Structures are given as C-alpha cells and as structure tokens.
Amino acid sequence: MSDWKQIKVRMPEDYFIKAKLYAKDKKVFLSELCRLSLYDYMHNGEHIGPQLNAIRRELSAIGNNINQIARHLNSGQDAELTDDIKDKLEDMRIDLKRVLKKTWH
C-alpha cells in the first residue's frame, strides 16, 4: 500500500471514547482499529446481517414456544423438556456465539 488516502469520520463523543478505549485495550492505534473495522464490515457485513436475522427469528419462535409451555404449566399440567429441544437450544447457542464472534472480534 504505497498510496495512502485519508478519511475523516465524525461520530458521537461516547462512540469515540469507547473506540479509543477499545483500541488501547487491544494495543492498536485508533486509525488501525478503524481500518480493520471498515475492512471487516466490507467483507463480512453482507453475511453477518442475514445470519443475525435468522437467529433472531429462531429466538423469537423459541420465545413463543416457551410462553406456550409456561401457559401450559401455569394451568396445572405437566411438561418435560425433551432431549430434542435441549439439542436445538444448544445448536442455536453455538450458532449465535459463532456469528457474534465474527461480528465483535
């Protein structure tokens, strides 16, 4: 990269303070953090958004199911958490962790 160009960015002061502290914690210059963040957004952004939306839909469906189970239990009836449900919850936790790790590394 022999020909560098400058970009000026405006952001709220609280964003700036958090970014500066994060850069210091990671032992990089703020400019390097900005370059890496922009590069990562350009190369991963189009993949992360749809994955997070899919996870949000799945979590919403799980929340609805949990509410149905709660209503069922509150009516005095019994219910059990099957291994299949436990496995699906664990798979979603792993997927969410993987996607968030890509987003917030």
N, CA and C atoms as an extended XYZ file, in Angstrom:
315
Properties=species:S:1:pos:R:3:atomname:S:1:resname:S:1:resid:I:1 pbc="F F F"
N         0.847       -1.186        0.000 N   MET     1
C         0.000        0.000        0.000 CA  MET     1
C         0.881        1.233        0.000 C   MET     1
N         1.238        1.670       -1.169 N   SER     2
C         2.140        2.809       -1.252 CA  SER     2
C         1.394        4.134       -1.283 C   SER     2
N         0.142        4.127       -1.698 N   ASP     3
C        -0.613        5.369       -1.839 CA  ASP     3
C        -1.740        5.413       -0.819 C   ASP     3
N        -1.514        6.100        0.281 N   TRP     4
C        -2.496        6.173        1.358 CA  TRP     4
C        -3.421        7.357        1.140 C   TRP     4
N        -4.677        7.185        1.463 N   LYS     5
C        -5.675        8.251        1.408 CA  LYS     5
C        -6.237        8.447        2.805 C   LYS     5
N        -6.675        9.650        3.074 N   GLN     6
C        -7.204        9.975        4.398 CA  GLN     6
C        -8.722       10.073        4.346 C   GLN     6
N        -9.375        9.529        5.365 N   ILE     7
C       -10.824        9.648        5.528 CA  ILE     7
C       -11.079       10.312        6.874 C   ILE     7
N       -11.933       11.300        6.884 N   LYS     8
C       -12.325       11.932        8.141 CA  LYS     8
C       -13.699       11.400        8.533 C   LYS     8
N       -13.840       11.058        9.795 N   VAL     9
C       -15.082       10.461       10.279 CA  VAL     9
C       -15.582       11.255       11.481 C   VAL     9
N       -16.867       11.517       11.485 N   ARG    10
C       -17.492       12.150       12.649 CA  ARG    10
C       -18.316       11.100       13.366 C   ARG    10
N       -18.275       11.162       14.703 N   MET    11
C       -19.076       10.235       15.494 CA  MET    11
C       -19.392       10.890       16.834 C   MET    11
N       -20.437       10.414       17.491 N   PRO    12
C       -20.754       10.962       18.811 CA  PRO    12
C       -19.579       10.742       19.765 C   PRO    12
N       -19.453       11.642       20.712 N   GLU    13
C       -18.317       11.583       21.627 CA  GLU    13
C       -18.249       10.258       22.383 C   GLU    13
N       -19.403        9.721       22.787 N   ASP    14
C       -19.368        8.462       23.535 CA  ASP    14
C       -18.853        7.313       22.658 C   ASP    14
N       -19.163        7.320       21.358 N   TYR    15
C       -18.611        6.312       20.444 CA  TYR    15
C       -17.093        6.460       20.377 C   TYR    15
N       -16.646        7.708       20.260 N   PHE    16
C       -15.218        7.983       20.152 CA  PHE    16
C       -14.476        7.488       21.391 C   PHE    16
N       -15.026        7.788       22.559 N   ILE    17
C       -14.390        7.373       23.815 CA  ILE    17
C       -14.318        5.848       23.894 C   ILE    17
N       -15.416        5.168       23.548 N   LYS    18
C       -15.428        3.702       23.586 CA  LYS    18
C       -14.437        3.123       22.582 C   LYS    18
N       -14.381        3.705       21.386 N   ALA    19
C       -13.454        3.214       20.357 CA  ALA    19
C       -12.010        3.413       20.806 C   ALA    19
N       -11.734        4.557       21.385 N   LYS    20
C       -10.374        4.852       21.847 CA  LYS    20
C        -9.954        3.888       22.963 C   LYS    20
N       -10.867        3.617       23.892 N   LEU    21
C       -10.564        2.675       24.975 CA  LEU    21
C       -10.388        1.257       24.441 C   LEU    21
N       -11.216        0.881       23.471 N   TYR    22
C       -11.122       -0.446       22.881 CA  TYR    22
C        -9.782       -0.609       22.159 C   TYR    22
N        -9.387        0.411       21.400 N   ALA    23
C        -8.107        0.366       20.686 CA  ALA    23
C        -6.945        0.250       21.677 C   ALA    23
N        -7.034        1.012       22.752 N   LYS    24
C        -5.981        0.959       23.768 CA  LYS    24
C        -5.909       -0.432       24.390 C   LYS    24
N        -7.075       -1.010       24.694 N   ASP    25
C        -7.135       -2.340       25.280 CA  ASP    25
C        -6.541       -3.387       24.341 C   ASP    25
N        -6.779       -3.237       23.032 N   LYS    26
C        -6.264       -4.186       22.038 CA  LYS    26
C        -4.849       -3.842       21.588 C   LYS    26
N        -4.306       -2.751       22.118 N   LYS    27
C        -2.940       -2.310       21.811 CA  LYS    27
C        -2.738       -2.018       20.327 C   LYS    27
N        -3.714       -1.309       19.745 N   VAL    28
C        -3.607       -0.849       18.354 CA  VAL    28
C        -3.945        0.635       18.323 C   VAL    28
N        -3.467        1.310       17.280 N   PHE    29
C        -3.839        2.702       17.098 CA  PHE    29
C        -5.309        2.783       16.707 C   PHE    29
N        -5.934        3.879       17.043 N   LEU    30
C        -7.333        4.077       16.691 CA  LEU    30
C        -7.510        4.026       15.176 C   LEU    30
N        -6.573        4.568       14.429 N   SER    31
C        -6.662        4.526       12.967 CA  SER    31
C        -6.640        3.082       12.452 C   SER    31
N        -5.814        2.237       13.075 N   GLU    32
C        -5.761        0.824       12.673 CA  GLU    32
C        -7.077        0.129       13.006 C   GLU    32
N        -7.643        0.437       14.156 N   LEU    33
C        -8.944       -0.126       14.528 CA  LEU    33
C       -10.003        0.266       13.502 C   LEU    33
N       -10.000        1.507       13.082 N   CYS    34
C       -10.967        1.972       12.081 CA  CYS    34
C       -10.766        1.259       10.747 C   CYS    34
N        -9.504        1.115       10.308 N   ARG    35
C        -9.219        0.409        9.053 CA  ARG    35
C        -9.697       -1.038        9.119 C   ARG    35
N        -9.355       -1.708       10.215 N   LEU    36
C        -9.744       -3.107       10.361 CA  LEU    36
C       -11.257       -3.264       10.442 C   LEU    36
N       -11.910       -2.363       11.146 N   SER    37
C       -13.369       -2.422       11.275 CA  SER    37
C       -14.042       -2.221        9.927 C   SER    37
N       -13.573       -1.246        9.169 N   LEU    38
C       -14.142       -0.987        7.849 CA  LEU    38
C       -13.901       -2.166        6.917 C   LEU    38
N       -12.689       -2.700        6.936 N   TYR    39
C       -12.363       -3.851        6.097 CA  TYR    39
C       -13.255       -5.040        6.454 C   TYR    39
N       -13.383       -5.292        7.757 N   ASP    40
C       -14.203       -6.414        8.212 CA  ASP    40
C       -15.657       -6.215        7.825 C   ASP    40
N       -16.161       -5.008        7.963 N   TYR    41
C       -17.552       -4.721        7.591 CA  TYR    41
C       -17.763       -4.948        6.095 C   TYR    41
N       -16.816       -4.502        5.294 N   MET    42
C       -16.940       -4.649        3.840 CA  MET    42
C       -16.909       -6.115        3.411 C   MET    42
N       -16.162       -6.939        4.135 N   HIS    43
C       -16.006       -8.330        3.719 CA  HIS    43
C       -16.928       -9.303        4.445 C   HIS    43
N       -17.420       -8.932        5.605 N   ASN    44
C       -18.286       -9.839        6.358 CA  ASN    44
C       -19.694       -9.302        6.553 C   ASN    44
N       -19.876       -8.030        6.362 N   GLY    45
C       -21.153       -7.392        6.661 CA  GLY    45
C       -22.335       -7.999        5.945 C   GLY    45
N       -22.163       -8.328        4.659 N   GLU    46
C       -23.304       -8.858        3.918 CA  GLU    46
C       -23.676      -10.260        4.374 C   GLU    46
N       -22.771      -10.951        5.066 N   HIS    47
C       -23.060      -12.301        5.538 CA  HIS    47
C       -23.592      -12.304        6.966 C   HIS    47
N       -23.126      -11.384        7.776 N   ILE    48
C       -23.499      -11.357        9.192 CA  ILE    48
C       -24.955      -10.951        9.374 C   ILE    48
N       -25.407       -9.913        8.678 N   GLY    49
C       -26.772       -9.415        8.851 CA  GLY    49
C       -27.827      -10.485        8.657 C   GLY    49
N       -27.821      -11.203        7.531 N   PRO    50
C       -28.823      -12.259        7.344 CA  PRO    50
C       -28.734      -13.360        8.405 C   PRO    50
N       -27.513      -13.698        8.824 N   GLN    51
C       -27.364      -14.733        9.855 CA  GLN    51
C       -27.981      -14.269       11.168 C   GLN    51
N       -27.736      -13.011       11.545 N   LEU    52
C       -28.316      -12.495       12.784 CA  LEU    52
C       -29.835      -12.419       12.692 C   LEU    52
N       -30.367      -12.050       11.523 N   ASN    53
C       -31.825      -12.017       11.346 CA  ASN    53
C       -32.422      -13.407       11.484 C   ASN    53
N       -31.764      -14.415       10.921 N   ALA    54
C       -32.255      -15.784       11.029 CA  ALA    54
C       -32.249      -16.249       12.486 C   ALA    54
N       -31.183      -15.914       13.194 N   ILE    55
C       -31.101      -16.285       14.612 CA  ILE    55
C       -32.172      -15.557       15.410 C   ILE    55
N       -32.415      -14.291       15.087 N   ARG    56
C       -33.448      -13.528       15.791 CA  ARG    56
C       -34.824      -14.165       15.577 C   ARG    56
N       -35.106      -14.606       14.343 N   ARG    57
C       -36.385      -15.274       14.065 CA  ARG    57
C       -36.504      -16.572       14.862 C   ARG    57
N       -35.409      -17.340       14.906 N   GLU    58
C       -35.435      -18.596       15.663 CA  GLU    58
C       -35.632      -18.336       17.150 C   GLU    58
N       -34.939      -17.317       17.670 N   LEU    59
C       -35.099      -16.978       19.087 CA  LEU    59
C       -36.523      -16.521       19.390 C   LEU    59
N       -37.118      -15.786       18.461 N   SER    60
C       -38.497      -15.355       18.634 CA  SER    60
C       -39.438      -16.555       18.681 C   SER    60
N       -39.219      -17.520       17.791 N   ALA    61
C       -40.038      -18.729       17.776 CA  ALA    61
C       -39.867      -19.512       19.080 C   ALA    61
N       -38.628      -19.593       19.556 N   ILE    62
C       -38.374      -20.282       20.825 CA  ILE    62
C       -39.079      -19.558       21.963 C   ILE    62
N       -39.026      -18.217       21.940 N   GLY    63
C       -39.720      -17.437       22.970 CA  GLY    63
C       -41.211      -17.710       22.967 C   GLY    63
N       -41.786      -17.792       21.767 N   ASN    64
C       -43.213      -18.115       21.671 CA  ASN    64
C       -43.494      -19.494       22.246 C   ASN    64
N       -42.638      -20.459       21.927 N   ASN    65
C       -42.812      -21.807       22.461 CA  ASN    65
C       -42.685      -21.832       23.980 C   ASN    65
N       -41.740      -21.082       24.504 N   ILE    66
C       -41.561      -21.022       25.957 CA  ILE    66
C       -42.809      -20.417       26.611 C   ILE    66
N       -43.379      -19.394       25.986 N   ASN    67
C       -44.612      -18.809       26.529 CA  ASN    67
C       -45.756      -19.826       26.527 C   ASN    67
N       -45.846      -20.617       25.467 N   GLN    68
C       -46.883      -21.654       25.408 CA  GLN    68
C       -46.670      -22.699       26.497 C   GLN    68
N       -45.421      -23.083       26.712 N   ILE    69
C       -45.102      -24.046       27.770 CA  ILE    69
C       -45.450      -23.459       29.136 C   ILE    69
N       -45.106      -22.181       29.337 N   ALA    70
C       -45.412      -21.529       30.620 CA  ALA    70
C       -46.918      -21.499       30.869 C   ALA    70
N       -47.700      -21.162       29.840 N   ARG    71
C       -49.163      -21.169       29.998 CA  ARG    71
C       -49.653      -22.569       30.350 C   ARG    71
N       -49.075      -23.562       29.682 N   HIS    72
C       -49.441      -24.955       29.929 CA  HIS    72
C       -49.144      -25.333       31.382 C   HIS    72
N       -47.938      -24.993       31.853 N   LEU    73
C       -47.544      -25.323       33.227 CA  LEU    73
C       -48.370      -24.548       34.243 C   LEU    73
N       -48.652      -23.272       33.936 N   ASN    74
C       -49.434      -22.449       34.866 CA  ASN    74
C       -50.879      -22.926       34.975 C   ASN    74
N       -51.333      -23.709       33.997 N   SER    75
C       -52.685      -24.249       34.068 CA  SER    75
C       -52.731      -25.508       34.936 C   SER    75
N       -51.576      -25.888       35.488 N   GLY    76
C       -51.525      -27.032       36.392 CA  GLY    76
C       -51.158      -28.333       35.723 C   GLY    76
N       -50.828      -28.311       34.439 N   GLN    77
C       -50.476      -29.539       33.719 CA  GLN    77
C       -48.961      -29.738       33.732 C   GLN    77
N       -48.533      -30.970       33.512 N   ASP    78
C       -47.111      -31.303       33.497 CA  ASP    78
C       -46.535      -31.146       32.089 C   ASP    78
N       -45.212      -30.941       32.032 N   ALA    79
C       -44.489      -30.891       30.761 CA  ALA    79
C       -43.034      -31.244       31.038 C   ALA    79
N       -42.365      -31.766       30.028 N   GLU    80
C       -40.947      -32.077       30.205 CA  GLU    80
C       -40.144      -31.510       29.042 C   GLU    80
N       -38.910      -31.173       29.328 N   LEU    81
C       -38.000      -30.649       28.311 CA  LEU    81
C       -37.301      -31.847       27.673 C   LEU    81
N       -37.607      -32.130       26.423 N   THR    82
C       -37.041      -33.303       25.752 CA  THR    82
C       -35.609      -33.041       25.322 C   THR    82
N       -34.899      -34.138       25.064 N   ASP    83
C       -33.517      -34.018       24.586 CA  ASP    83
C       -33.458      -33.287       23.252 C   ASP    83
N       -34.490      -33.474       22.414 N   ASP    84
C       -34.537      -32.804       21.110 CA  ASP    84
C       -34.562      -31.285       21.288 C   ASP    84
N       -35.369      -30.813       22.212 N   ILE    85
C       -35.443      -29.370       22.477 CA  ILE    85
C       -34.120      -28.870       23.044 C   ILE    85
N       -33.541      -29.631       23.958 N   LYS    86
C       -32.246      -29.244       24.536 CA  LYS    86
C       -31.176      -29.142       23.443 C   LYS    86
N       -31.166      -30.124       22.516 N   ASP    87
C       -30.185      -30.110       21.423 CA  ASP    87
C       -30.373      -28.896       20.520 C   ASP    87
N       -31.630      -28.564       20.196 N   LYS    88
C       -31.898      -27.414       19.332 CA  LYS    88
C       -31.454      -26.113       20.011 C   LYS    88
N       -31.720      -25.994       21.310 N   LEU    89
C       -31.287      -24.799       22.042 CA  LEU    89
C       -29.764      -24.691       22.052 C   LEU    89
N       -29.084      -25.802       22.246 N   GLU    90
C       -27.618      -25.793       22.255 CA  GLU    90
C       -27.067      -25.436       20.872 C   GLU    90
N       -27.673      -25.968       19.813 N   ASP    91
C       -27.248      -25.628       18.452 CA  ASP    91
C       -27.402      -24.137       18.191 C   ASP    91
N       -28.514      -23.561       18.637 N   MET    92
C       -28.724      -22.124       18.441 CA  MET    92
C       -27.721      -21.303       19.231 C   MET    92
N       -27.410      -21.750       20.447 N   ARG    93
C       -26.417      -21.034       21.257 CA  ARG    93
C       -25.071      -21.032       20.552 C   ARG    93
N       -24.689      -22.159       19.979 N   ILE    94
C       -23.412      -22.272       19.263 CA  ILE    94
C       -23.421      -21.376       18.022 C   ILE    94
N       -24.521      -21.400       17.258 N   ASP    95
C       -24.631      -20.544       16.066 CA  ASP    95
C       -24.534      -19.071       16.434 C   ASP    95
N       -25.251      -18.680       17.472 N   LEU    96
C       -25.235      -17.280       17.903 CA  LEU    96
C       -23.837      -16.867       18.337 C   LEU    96
N       -23.169      -17.715       19.094 N   LYS    97
C       -21.810      -17.406       19.556 CA  LYS    97
C       -20.854      -17.242       18.371 C   LYS    97
N       -20.993      -18.130       17.350 N   ARG    98
C       -20.128      -18.062       16.172 CA  ARG    98
C       -20.341      -16.766       15.399 C   ARG    98
N       -21.600      -16.402       15.181 N   VAL    99
C       -21.905      -15.189       14.435 CA  VAL    99
C       -21.455      -13.949       15.194 C   VAL    99
N       -21.717      -13.920       16.493 N   LEU   100
C       -21.303      -12.765       17.293 CA  LEU   100
C       -19.788      -12.656       17.373 C   LEU   100
N       -19.101      -13.778       17.401 N   LYS   101
C       -17.639      -13.742       17.431 CA  LYS   101
C       -17.097      -13.092       16.160 C   LYS   101
N       -17.718      -13.402       15.004 N   LYS   102
C       -17.305      -12.784       13.741 CA  LYS   102
C       -17.569      -11.286       13.779 C   LYS   102
N       -18.681      -10.911       14.403 N   THR   103
C       -19.085       -9.505       14.407 CA  THR   103
C       -18.263       -8.671       15.380 C   THR   103
N       -17.946       -9.195       16.545 N   TRP   104
C       -17.344       -8.393       17.608 CA  TRP   104
C       -15.911       -8.794       17.945 C   TRP   104
N       -15.216       -9.467       17.028 N   HIS   105
C       -13.863       -9.947       17.346 CA  HIS   105
C       -12.941       -8.864       17.733 C   HIS   105
